[in-house]
């Protein structure tokens, strides 16, 4: 969602002073506020934060016995698994759900529109540590 805001000349001058060449005002504010960078407004080839890993990458790297894997850095919040067997991964390992019913009924896993694992997947029985 894009919202238009109005700023006065002093704020705009401050923003220009703290911005980087070819950086949009929004990108500068995101960087200064330490928010995740956006895709728009970034000059191609310019360095960015290291891209986080994905479930698909970990599925291959760790040879996870699943059709689909989802990744969350802290292991607490995910999209909803739609393919089974499916896995939820964090930085250090994963857990596999053989069936949709196993996933929906698993103690400590709350499935709604999204998947919430309040204590983290690393605390679940069946978690496989890889790191």
Order of alpha helices (4+ residues) and beta strands (2+ residues): alpha-alpha-alpha-beta-beta-beta-beta-alpha-beta-beta-beta
